[in-house]
Amino acid sequence: MEPFSVDNSGFQYHFTLTINLPSYCYPFNDLIAHIISWIQNNQSGALIRSQNRQQAIRFNVNYITDNQCDLIIELRLSERIKPTQKQEKPNLTY
């Protein structure tokens, strides 16, 4: 993915957020449900197209015991930036 893209309304930063949860022992489904809810509210574009949806959330699990693991979650995110003028100076709106 490109680090940023440009369109008529500004540009977007694209980045991967890595969440490292060592010795995670809570229910995995609850965690994923919260992450998907956050993505729907804050990064809804990541779930619209099938190709984006397949790459939006990735995870790696290293089992320690039956109910504990080292968990790494990667979220592909973007931030839309719109350049504007404020008091004759360039300004960025997120």
All heavy atoms as an XYZ file, in Angstrom:
781
protein
N       0.838     -1.170      0.000
C       0.000      0.000      0.000
C       0.893      1.246      0.000
O       1.895      1.298      0.677
C      -0.903     -0.046      1.233
C      -1.992      0.981      1.219
S      -3.081      0.855      2.649
C      -4.382     -0.078      1.923
N       0.502      2.237     -0.745
C       1.246      3.495     -0.802
C       1.142      4.221      0.538
O       0.120      4.134      1.217
C       0.672      4.391     -1.908
C       0.845      3.828     -3.295
C       2.290      3.788     -3.722
O       3.034      4.742     -3.439
O       2.681      2.787     -4.333
N       2.185      4.980      0.937
C       2.126      5.705      2.202
C       1.066      6.804      2.204
O       0.550      7.164      3.239
C       3.527      6.283      2.366
C       4.169      6.179      1.036
C       3.459      5.107      0.272
N       0.739      7.335      1.018
C      -0.347      8.299      0.937
C      -0.897      8.312     -0.477
O      -0.248      7.879     -1.414
C       0.073      9.710      1.381
C       1.048     10.382      0.466
C       0.605     11.204     -0.548
C       2.413     10.211      0.629
C       1.502     11.846     -1.394
C       3.319     10.843     -0.209
C       2.861     11.653     -1.223
N      -2.123      8.795     -0.628
C      -2.745      8.940     -1.936
C      -3.393     10.317     -1.999
O      -3.682     10.930     -0.979
C      -3.776      7.836     -2.173
O      -4.756      7.847     -1.169
N      -3.603     10.810     -3.222
C      -4.110     12.161     -3.428
C      -5.401     12.091     -4.238
O      -5.518     11.309     -5.171
C      -3.065     13.018     -4.182
C      -3.586     14.424     -4.411
C      -1.745     13.047     -3.434
N      -6.380     12.897     -3.869
C      -7.577     13.093     -4.677
C      -7.964     14.569     -4.589
O      -7.255     15.369     -3.995
C      -8.713     12.152     -4.264
C      -9.213     12.399     -2.842
O      -9.012     13.508     -2.312
O      -9.801     11.479     -2.270
N      -9.100     14.941     -5.166
C      -9.507     16.351     -5.205
C      -9.786     16.943     -3.833
O      -9.716     18.146     -3.650
C     -10.746     16.510     -6.087
C     -10.425     16.288     -7.542
O      -9.277     16.409     -7.958
N     -11.428     15.942     -8.318
N     -10.115     16.115     -2.850
C     -10.469     16.644     -1.536
C      -9.309     16.583     -0.548
O      -9.498     16.762      0.639
C     -11.662     15.877     -0.973
O     -11.329     14.521     -0.802
N      -8.099     16.316     -1.001
C      -6.948     16.246     -0.114
C      -6.143     14.994     -0.368
O      -5.979     14.581     -1.503
N      -5.674     14.381      0.699
C      -4.913     13.155      0.554
C      -5.120     12.279      1.771
O      -5.744     12.690      2.749
C      -3.423     13.440      0.317
C      -2.745     14.206      1.426
C      -2.039     13.543      2.413
C      -2.805     15.588      1.478
C      -1.413     14.245      3.430
C      -2.176     16.304      2.480
C      -1.482     15.618      3.461
N      -4.634     11.054      1.687
C      -4.774     10.111      2.790
C      -3.420      9.517      3.117
O      -2.660      9.178      2.225
C      -5.710      8.948      2.419
C      -7.148      9.283      2.419
C      -7.987      8.026      2.226
O      -7.566      7.048      1.650
N      -9.207      8.076      2.716
N      -3.150      9.398      4.417
C      -2.028      8.601      4.886
C      -2.527      7.170      5.034
O      -3.625      6.948      5.537
C      -1.529      9.075      6.260
C      -0.805     10.384      6.264
C      -1.309     11.470      6.963
C       0.404     10.526      5.596
C      -0.638     12.669      6.994
C       1.085     11.729      5.621
C       0.555     12.801      6.316
O       1.223     13.982      6.336
N      -1.731      6.203      4.635
C      -2.053      4.792      4.829
C      -0.959      4.195      5.701
O       0.221      4.405      5.445
C      -2.102      4.057      3.486
C      -3.099      4.639      2.544
N      -4.447      4.389      2.628
C      -2.940      5.479      1.489
C      -5.072      5.042      1.670
N      -4.177      5.704      0.971
N      -1.360      3.467      6.737
C      -0.369      2.902      7.647
C      -0.923      1.641      8.306
O      -2.119      1.361      8.233
C       0.036      3.926      8.717
C      -1.119      4.476      9.511
C      -1.452      3.925     10.732
C      -1.871      5.537      9.032
C      -2.517      4.424     11.471
C      -2.932      6.052      9.766
C      -3.253      5.494     10.988
N      -0.037      0.886      8.915
C      -0.430     -0.318      9.639
C      -0.182     -0.097     11.122
O       0.914      0.255     11.524
C       0.381     -1.542      9.155
O       0.136     -1.724      7.761
C      -0.017     -2.793      9.905
N      -1.225     -0.289     11.903
C      -1.127     -0.224     13.356
C      -0.893     -1.644     13.855
O      -1.669     -2.553     13.554
C      -2.417      0.331     13.960
C      -2.519      0.278     15.490
C      -1.476      1.191     16.131
C      -3.919      0.654     15.927
N       0.184     -1.848     14.617
C       0.492     -3.155     15.184
C       0.208     -3.129     16.674
O       0.729     -2.291     17.396
C       1.972     -3.529     14.934
O       2.204     -3.521     13.517
C       2.287     -4.897     15.490
N      -0.638     -4.059     17.106
C      -0.996     -4.187     18.514
C      -0.391     -5.490     19.010
O      -0.709     -6.564     18.488
C      -2.526     -4.210     18.702
C      -3.153     -2.958     18.093
C      -2.877     -4.360     20.182
C      -4.656     -3.036     17.951
N       0.482     -5.407     19.999
C       1.155     -6.576     20.552
C       0.557     -6.867     21.928
O       0.625     -6.029     22.822
C       2.660     -6.317     20.646
C       3.430     -7.543     21.037
O       2.878     -8.619     21.196
N       4.725     -7.375     21.193
N      -0.026     -8.052     22.079
C      -0.654     -8.444     23.340
C       0.024     -9.722     23.850
O      -0.447    -10.831     23.606
C      -2.155     -8.688     23.141
C      -2.945     -7.485     22.614
C      -4.335     -7.901     22.201
C      -2.989     -6.398     23.658
N       1.132     -9.571     24.580
C       1.811    -10.766     25.107
C       1.001    -11.404     26.231
O       0.343    -10.706     27.005
C       3.146    -10.225     25.617
C       2.926     -8.774     25.849
C       1.834     -8.341     24.916
N       1.010    -12.698     26.278
C       0.316    -13.477     27.316
C      -1.177    -13.162     27.390
O      -1.770    -13.119     28.460
C       0.965    -13.242     28.685
O       2.322    -13.590     28.651
N      -1.799    -12.958     26.249
C      -3.231    -12.660     26.176
C      -4.036    -13.882     26.615
O      -3.792    -14.991     26.158
C      -3.608    -12.257     24.746
C      -5.037    -11.855     24.591
C      -5.466    -10.614     25.015
C      -5.967    -12.731     24.036
C      -6.790    -10.234     24.887
C      -7.288    -12.363     23.902
C      -7.694    -11.116     24.328
O      -8.997    -10.749     24.206
N      -5.014    -13.696     27.506
C      -5.773    -14.841     27.996
C      -7.280    -14.597     28.051
O      -8.002    -15.352     28.675
C      -5.253    -15.296     29.360
S      -5.357    -14.041     30.642
N      -7.773    -13.562     27.432
C      -9.210    -13.318     27.407
C      -9.810    -13.924     26.146
O      -9.087    -14.258     25.214
C      -9.495    -11.816     27.474
C      -9.087    -11.208     28.789
C      -7.890    -10.528     28.921
C      -9.889    -11.347     29.899
C      -7.509     -9.982     30.137
C      -9.519    -10.799     31.127
C      -8.334    -10.122     31.225
O      -7.970     -9.594     32.423
N     -11.124    -14.036     26.053
C     -11.736    -14.605     24.842
C     -11.383    -13.801     23.584
O     -11.546    -12.589     23.542
C     -13.240    -14.537     25.127
C     -13.347    -14.464     26.621
C     -12.114    -13.735     27.070
N     -10.880    -14.482     22.594
C     -10.457    -13.858     21.339
C     -11.639    -13.219     20.621
O     -11.524    -12.123     20.086
C      -9.784    -14.912     20.454
C      -9.272    -14.380     19.159
C      -8.143    -13.571     19.125
C      -9.912    -14.681     17.969
C      -7.658    -13.078     17.932
C      -9.430    -14.190     16.768
C      -8.301    -13.393     16.750
N     -12.793    -13.887     20.613
C     -13.958    -13.362     19.896
C     -14.407    -12.015     20.448
O     -14.832    -11.150     19.692
C     -15.109    -14.362     19.940
C     -14.830    -15.571     19.079
O     -13.967    -15.547     18.206
N     -15.550    -16.645     19.339
N     -14.329    -11.823     21.754
C     -14.702    -10.537     22.342
C     -13.776     -9.427     21.860
O     -14.214     -8.329     21.529
C     -14.660    -10.601     23.873
C     -15.739    -11.483     24.464
O     -16.687    -11.859     23.730
O     -15.642    -11.805     25.661
N     -12.481     -9.705     21.826
C     -11.506     -8.720     21.369
C     -11.757     -8.349     19.914
O     -11.811     -7.162     19.565
C     -10.086     -9.274     21.542
C      -8.958     -8.412     20.988
C      -8.865     -7.093     21.744
C      -7.647     -9.166     21.045
N     -11.927     -9.346     19.053
C     -12.168     -9.080     17.631
C     -13.476     -8.323     17.432
O     -13.551     -7.420     16.592
C     -12.139    -10.392     16.816
C     -10.718    -10.968     16.816
C     -12.630    -10.185     15.393
C      -9.663    -10.048     16.215
N     -14.508     -8.632     18.203
C     -15.778     -7.905     18.096
C     -15.584     -6.422     18.395
O     -16.130     -5.562     17.699
C     -16.813     -8.513     19.042
N     -14.780     -6.095     19.400
C     -14.509     -4.688     19.730
C     -13.694     -4.012     18.620
O     -13.957     -2.851     18.282
C     -13.772     -4.582     21.066
C     -14.641     -4.863     22.240
N     -15.630     -4.006     22.669
C     -14.692     -5.924     23.077
C     -16.231     -4.513     23.718
N     -15.682     -5.690     23.990
N     -12.728     -4.723     18.076
C     -11.913     -4.152     17.000
C     -12.765     -3.892     15.759
O     -12.687     -2.817     15.155
C     -10.715     -5.067     16.680
C      -9.710     -5.022     17.837
C     -10.056     -4.669     15.361
C      -8.585     -6.020     17.725
N     -13.603     -4.840     15.388
C     -14.466     -4.651     14.216
C     -15.442     -3.508     14.447
O     -15.682     -2.696     13.548
C     -15.196     -5.959     13.860
C     -14.176     -6.971     13.318
C     -16.310     -5.722     12.845
C     -14.716     -8.348     13.101
N     -15.984     -3.394     15.638
C     -16.877     -2.282     15.960
C     -16.151     -0.951     15.804
O     -16.691      0.006     15.241
C     -17.406     -2.444     17.381
O     -18.196     -1.351     17.743
N     -14.910     -0.875     16.301
C     -14.125      0.359     16.169
C     -13.869      0.677     14.696
O     -14.002      1.824     14.269
C     -12.802      0.234     16.928
C     -12.011      1.498     16.867
C     -12.097      2.554     17.719
C     -11.037      1.863     15.872
N     -11.227      3.548     17.317
C     -10.568      3.144     16.196
C     -10.528      1.218     14.754
C      -9.618      3.799     15.424
C      -9.577      1.875     13.989
C      -9.131      3.161     14.332
N     -13.522     -0.352     13.914
C     -13.260     -0.130     12.482
C     -14.528      0.363     11.785
O     -14.474      1.285     10.972
C     -12.708     -1.404     11.823
C     -11.270     -1.628     12.284
C     -12.768     -1.304     10.298
C     -10.658     -2.920     11.788
N     -15.673     -0.220     12.087
C     -16.929      0.219     11.474
C     -17.218      1.687     11.781
O     -17.708      2.418     10.929
C     -18.097     -0.646     11.954
C     -18.091     -2.033     11.359
C     -19.174     -2.918     11.954
O     -19.576     -2.744     13.102
N     -19.626     -3.878     11.178
N     -16.902      2.128     12.997
C     -17.178      3.512     13.396
C     -16.128      4.497     12.917
O     -16.441      5.669     12.690
C     -17.296      3.612     14.919
C     -18.539      2.950     15.440
O     -19.569      2.951     14.787
N     -18.444      2.359     16.606
N     -14.868      4.062     12.775
C     -13.781      4.996     12.503
C     -13.057      4.783     11.179
O     -12.359      5.688     10.724
C     -12.745      4.908     13.637
C     -13.329      5.337     14.949
O     -13.514      6.511     15.199
N     -13.655      4.376     15.791
N     -13.187      3.610     10.586
C     -12.489      3.290      9.344
C     -13.425      2.489      8.434
O     -13.035      1.464      7.867
C     -11.236      2.452      9.630
C     -10.190      3.144     10.452
C      -9.340      4.059      9.605
O      -8.799      3.673      8.578
N      -9.203      5.293     10.046
N     -14.642      2.946      8.271
C     -15.662      2.165      7.560
C     -15.243      1.799      6.138
O     -15.645      0.767      5.626
C     -16.990      2.908      7.546
O     -16.843      4.177      6.931
N     -14.427      2.604      5.502
C     -13.953      2.297      4.151
C     -13.158      1.015      4.077
O     -13.091      0.373      3.030
N     -12.565      0.602      5.190
C     -11.766     -0.620      5.212
C     -12.629     -1.863      5.048
O     -12.124     -2.922      4.704
C     -10.981     -0.712      6.521
N     -13.921     -1.749      5.287
C     -14.800     -2.918      5.230
C     -15.739     -2.916      4.033
O     -16.498     -3.862      3.848
C     -15.614     -3.006      6.525
C     -14.805     -3.098      7.818
C     -15.730     -3.087      9.021
C     -13.927     -4.332      7.824
N     -15.694     -1.881      3.199
C     -16.642     -1.769      2.088
C     -16.323     -2.762      0.966
O     -17.170     -3.537      0.564
C     -16.691     -0.324      1.555
C     -17.318      0.583      2.613
C     -17.468     -0.253      0.255
C     -17.294      2.044      2.262
N     -15.109     -2.744      0.454
C     -14.740     -3.628     -0.653
C     -14.138     -4.920     -0.127
O     -13.416     -4.929      0.870
C     -13.742     -2.937     -1.588
C     -14.359     -1.771     -2.332
C     -13.468     -1.262     -3.401
N     -12.127     -0.993     -2.881
C     -11.224     -0.292     -3.511
N     -11.489      0.219     -4.680
N     -10.036     -0.089     -2.982
N     -14.419     -5.998     -0.828
C     -13.947     -7.325     -0.408
C     -12.429     -7.376     -0.263
O     -11.913     -7.921      0.706
C     -14.411     -8.373     -1.415
O     -13.894     -9.628     -1.091
N     -11.696     -6.779     -1.209
C     -10.231     -6.796     -1.145
C      -9.726     -6.058      0.091
O      -8.830     -6.534      0.781
C      -9.636     -6.177     -2.406
C      -8.124     -6.195     -2.415
C      -7.563     -5.534     -3.666
O      -8.285     -4.968     -4.470
N      -6.260     -5.600     -3.837
N     -10.298     -4.919      0.406
C      -9.908     -4.168      1.608
C     -10.241     -4.947      2.872
O      -9.466     -4.970      3.822
C     -10.616     -2.815      1.662
C     -10.118     -1.856      0.607
O      -9.181     -2.139     -0.107
N     -10.790     -0.731      0.497
N     -11.411     -5.562      2.889
C     -11.861     -6.311      4.058
C     -10.910     -7.466      4.378
O     -10.619     -7.735      5.532
C     -13.275     -6.836      3.789
C     -14.106     -7.058      4.979
C     -15.569     -7.371      4.687
N     -15.853     -8.039      3.444
C     -16.500     -7.484      2.413
N     -16.911     -6.234      2.478
N     -16.740     -8.162      1.323
N     -10.393     -8.123      3.343
C      -9.491     -9.253      3.542
C      -8.146     -8.824      4.119
O      -7.462     -9.624      4.737
C      -9.278     -9.996      2.224
C     -10.518    -10.716      1.750
C     -10.340    -11.308      0.368
O      -9.282    -11.196     -0.245
N     -11.381    -11.942     -0.139
N      -7.770     -7.567      3.923
C      -6.483     -7.086      4.412
C      -6.610     -6.144      5.598
O      -5.605     -5.712      6.154
C      -5.735     -6.376      3.283
C      -5.396     -7.293      2.137
C      -4.694     -6.568      1.017
O      -4.391     -5.387      1.112
N      -4.442     -7.273     -0.066
N      -7.815     -5.822      6.028
C      -8.024     -4.834      7.085
C      -7.494     -5.300      8.434
O      -6.953     -4.508      9.201
C      -9.507     -4.486      7.200
N      -7.668     -6.591      8.745
C      -7.242     -7.128     10.039
C      -6.422     -8.393      9.791
O      -6.874     -9.307      9.124
C      -8.445     -7.494     10.928
C      -9.356     -6.297     11.145
C      -7.971     -8.054     12.269
C     -10.664     -6.642     11.828
N      -5.234     -8.402     10.348
C      -4.392     -9.601     10.307
C      -3.936     -9.892     11.721
O      -3.767     -8.984     12.517
C      -3.173     -9.382      9.412
C      -3.536     -9.225      7.964
C      -2.305     -9.023      7.135
N      -2.697     -8.860      5.754
C      -1.995     -9.284      4.735
N      -0.835     -9.878      4.935
N      -2.414     -9.105      3.516
N      -3.738    -11.153     12.020
C      -3.247    -11.477     13.350
C      -2.332    -12.691     13.300
O      -2.399    -13.511     12.401
C      -4.391    -11.685     14.339
C      -5.359    -12.772     13.959
C      -5.176    -14.068     14.415
C      -6.462    -12.493     13.164
C      -6.055    -15.068     14.075
C      -7.356    -13.486     12.825
C      -7.146    -14.778     13.282
N      -1.461    -12.761     14.293
C      -0.532    -13.866     14.457
C      -0.649    -14.331     15.905
O      -0.587    -13.523     16.827
C       0.899    -13.413     14.138
C       1.884    -14.546     14.179
O       1.514    -15.712     14.276
N       3.147    -14.211     14.123
N      -0.804    -15.642     16.088
C      -0.996    -16.209     17.419
C       0.117    -17.207     17.698
O       0.395    -18.077     16.883
C      -2.363    -16.927     17.523
C      -2.534    -17.556     18.891
C      -3.498    -15.966     17.222
N       0.749    -17.059     18.855
C       1.744    -18.014     19.331
C       1.228    -18.555     20.661
O       1.253    -17.856     21.666
C       3.111    -17.338     19.492
C       4.180    -18.310     19.912
O       4.028    -19.521     19.781
N       5.274    -17.778     20.424
N       0.732    -19.788     20.643
C       0.112    -20.363     21.842
C       1.143    -20.647     22.925
O       2.205    -21.196     22.665
C      -0.642    -21.644     21.496
C      -1.872    -21.373     20.684
C      -1.857    -21.505     19.306
C      -3.041    -20.946     21.302
C      -2.980    -21.231     18.556
C      -4.179    -20.667     20.563
C      -4.142    -20.814     19.188
O      -5.250    -20.526     18.447
N       0.806    -20.262     24.157
C       1.638    -20.527     25.332
C       1.043    -21.706     26.098
O       1.733    -22.660     26.413
C       1.731    -19.278     26.235
C       2.381    -18.131     25.457
C       2.511    -19.585     27.500
C       2.302    -16.794     26.155
N      -0.257    -21.617     26.395
C      -1.004    -22.700     27.034
C      -2.347    -22.799     26.321
O      -2.602    -22.074     25.359
C      -1.235    -22.430     28.545
O      -2.086    -21.292     28.675
C       0.064    -22.192     29.288
N      -3.241    -23.645     26.818
C      -4.559    -23.795     26.195
C      -5.391    -22.518     26.231
O      -6.256    -22.319     25.391
C      -5.342    -24.926     26.869
C      -4.793    -26.288     26.506
O      -4.053    -26.395     25.505
O      -5.107    -27.254     27.237
N      -5.167    -21.669     27.217
C      -5.972    -20.449     27.323
C      -5.131    -19.175     27.356
O      -5.601    -18.135     27.791
C      -6.874    -20.515     28.559
C      -6.084    -20.599     29.849
O      -4.866    -20.716     29.830
N      -6.783    -20.538     30.970
N      -3.898    -19.242     26.883
C      -3.020    -18.067     26.886
C      -2.150    -18.087     25.635
O      -1.651    -19.129     25.228
C      -2.142    -18.076     28.133
C      -1.355    -16.821     28.348
C      -0.551    -16.882     29.642
O      -0.240    -17.953     30.149
N      -0.224    -15.725     30.170
N      -1.970    -16.900     25.040
C      -1.150    -16.814     23.829
C      -0.510    -15.430     23.728
O      -0.951    -14.476     24.349
C      -1.999    -17.085     22.596
S      -3.269    -15.844     22.295
N       0.551    -15.369     22.933
C       1.095    -14.085     22.513
C       0.355    -13.731     21.229
O       0.323    -14.523     20.284
C       2.598    -14.174     22.245
C       3.404    -14.367     23.519
O       2.930    -13.958     24.593
O       4.511    -14.924     23.431
N      -0.248    -12.569     21.189
C      -1.111    -12.181     20.079
C      -0.614    -10.875     19.477
O      -0.369     -9.906     20.188
C      -2.546    -12.026     20.589
C      -3.622    -11.605     19.613
C      -3.751    -12.616     18.489
C      -4.947    -11.449     20.350
N      -0.464    -10.869     18.155
C      -0.106     -9.653     17.422
C      -1.216     -9.401     16.407
O      -1.549    -10.278     15.609
C       1.249     -9.789     16.707
C       2.354     -9.992     17.739
C       1.520     -8.550     15.849
C       3.708    -10.284     17.127
N      -1.800     -8.206     16.475
C      -2.876     -7.823     15.558
C      -2.385     -6.639     14.736
O      -1.833     -5.682     15.277
C      -4.148     -7.438     16.332
C      -4.620     -8.622     17.176
C      -5.240     -6.969     15.380
C      -5.731     -8.287     18.118
N      -2.590     -6.715     13.424
C      -2.233     -5.615     12.524
C      -3.494     -5.080     11.872
O      -4.280     -5.840     11.304
C      -1.254     -6.085     11.458
C       0.096     -6.465     12.008
C       1.061     -6.908     10.932
O       0.631     -7.175      9.786
O       2.256     -6.991     11.235
N      -3.682     -3.766     11.969
C      -4.831     -3.099     11.358
C      -4.326     -2.158     10.277
O      -3.475     -1.307     10.546
C      -5.612     -2.302     12.401
C      -6.094     -3.052     13.637
C      -6.771     -2.094     14.596
C      -7.027     -4.176     13.249
N      -4.842     -2.305      9.068
C      -4.506     -1.370      7.992
C      -5.458     -0.192      8.105
O      -6.675     -0.339      7.981
C      -4.649     -2.045      6.641
C      -3.618     -3.105      6.452
C      -3.186     -3.115      5.067
N      -2.067     -4.030      4.917
C      -1.433     -4.203      3.812
N      -1.801     -3.535      2.744
N      -0.422     -5.025      3.746
N      -4.896      0.979      8.348
C      -5.693      2.172      8.599
C      -5.332      3.287      7.632
O      -4.302      3.238      6.969
C      -5.456      2.650     10.042
C      -5.724      1.620     11.147
C      -5.340      2.204     12.495
C      -7.166      1.161     11.134
N      -6.170      4.301      7.590
C      -5.885      5.486      6.788
C      -6.431      6.710      7.508
O      -7.328      6.610      8.350
C      -6.498      5.369      5.392
O      -7.895      5.282      5.478
N      -5.873      7.839      7.180
C      -6.284      9.120      7.770
C      -6.414     10.125      6.644
O      -5.444     10.395      5.933
C      -5.244      9.587      8.788
C      -5.581     10.876      9.482
C      -6.625     10.697     10.569
O      -6.701      9.614     11.152
O      -7.358     11.660     10.830
N      -7.625     10.654      6.438
C      -7.850     11.642      5.378
C      -7.409     13.015      5.877
O      -7.764     13.434      6.967
C      -9.316     11.698      4.977
C      -9.576     12.710      3.844
C     -10.974     12.607      3.307
N     -11.269     11.331      2.698
C     -10.883     10.964      1.476
N     -10.162     11.769      0.741
N     -11.219      9.794      0.990
N      -6.617     13.694      5.061
C      -6.099     15.023      5.384
C      -6.586     15.993      4.313
O      -6.443     15.730      3.124
C      -4.545     15.036      5.395
C      -3.983     13.877      6.209
C      -4.018     16.388      5.846
C      -4.311     13.902      7.656
N      -7.142     17.106      4.739
C      -7.624     18.106      3.799
C      -6.886     19.418      4.037
O      -7.010     20.014      5.111
C      -9.120     18.320      3.951
C      -9.683     19.289      2.939
C     -11.175     19.404      3.050
C     -11.683     20.374      2.000
N     -13.122     20.538      2.078
N      -6.099     19.867      3.059
C      -5.410     21.152      3.228
C      -6.401     22.312      3.120
O      -7.284     22.301      2.282
C      -4.403     21.193      2.082
C      -4.693     20.032      1.218
C      -5.759     19.209      1.838
N      -6.258     23.280      4.002
C      -7.103     24.471      3.991
C      -6.229     25.696      4.264
O      -5.069     25.573      4.640
C      -8.206     24.386      5.072
O      -7.594     24.232      6.349
C      -9.153     23.223      4.809
N      -6.800     26.845      4.109
C      -6.131     28.102      4.450
C      -6.781     28.644      5.709
O      -8.002     28.714      5.818
C      -6.273     29.116      3.333
C      -5.481     28.819      2.077
C      -4.000     28.990      2.291
O      -3.284     28.016      2.238
N      -3.545     30.183      2.530
N      -5.972     29.006      6.697
C      -6.486     29.596      7.929
C      -5.629     30.822      8.243
O      -4.435     30.681      8.483
C      -6.443     28.582      9.066
C      -7.133     29.033     10.314
C      -7.183     27.909     11.341
C      -7.977     28.326     12.530
N      -8.060     27.263     13.528
N      -6.251     31.968      8.229
C      -5.549     33.232      8.471
C      -4.319     33.353      7.573
O      -3.204     33.625      8.021
C      -5.169     33.366      9.945
C      -6.372     33.382     10.850
C      -5.995     33.407     12.319
O      -4.832     33.294     12.691
N      -6.991     33.531     13.160
N      -4.551     33.083      6.286
C      -3.525     33.184      5.232
C      -2.344     32.222      5.412
O      -1.285     32.410      4.833
C      -3.015     34.624      5.127
C      -4.115     35.611      4.759
C      -3.595     37.023      4.676
O      -2.378     37.237      4.530
O      -4.428     37.933      4.725
N      -2.500     31.203      6.228
C      -1.461     30.193      6.411
C      -2.034     28.823      6.067
O      -3.189     28.548      6.362
C      -0.950     30.173      7.855
C      -0.231     31.428      8.262
C       0.278     31.302      9.672
C       0.992     32.581     10.080
N       1.484     32.510     11.452
N      -1.226     27.963      5.452
C      -1.700     26.600      5.179
C      -2.014     25.865      6.469
O      -1.313     26.009      7.462
C      -0.536     25.933      4.443
C       0.396     27.025      4.078
C       0.126     28.177      4.983
N      -3.072     25.087      6.430
C      -3.490     24.322      7.604
C      -3.982     22.945      7.132
O      -4.461     22.810      6.020
C      -4.637     25.075      8.314
C      -4.983     24.467      9.644
O      -4.111     24.040     10.374
N      -6.261     24.438      9.950
N      -3.851     21.930      7.973
C      -4.330     20.605      7.648
C      -5.476     20.234      8.570
O      -5.399     20.430      9.778
C      -3.220     19.560      7.786
C      -2.017     19.745      6.856
C      -0.957     18.692      7.173
C      -2.442     19.652      5.409
N      -6.551     19.714      7.981
C      -7.703     19.248      8.748
C      -7.760     17.736      8.664
O      -7.712     17.167      7.582
C      -9.005     19.842      8.185
O      -8.902     21.275      8.202
C     -10.207     19.419      9.006
N      -7.830     17.068      9.814
C      -7.868     15.600      9.869
C      -9.277     15.128     10.001
O     -10.086     15.686     10.618
C      -7.037     15.086     11.055
C      -5.584     15.449     10.942
C      -5.105     16.649     11.446
C      -4.706     14.580     10.333
C      -3.768     16.978     11.337
C      -3.354     14.896     10.230
C      -2.895     16.109     10.737
O      -1.570     16.424     10.628
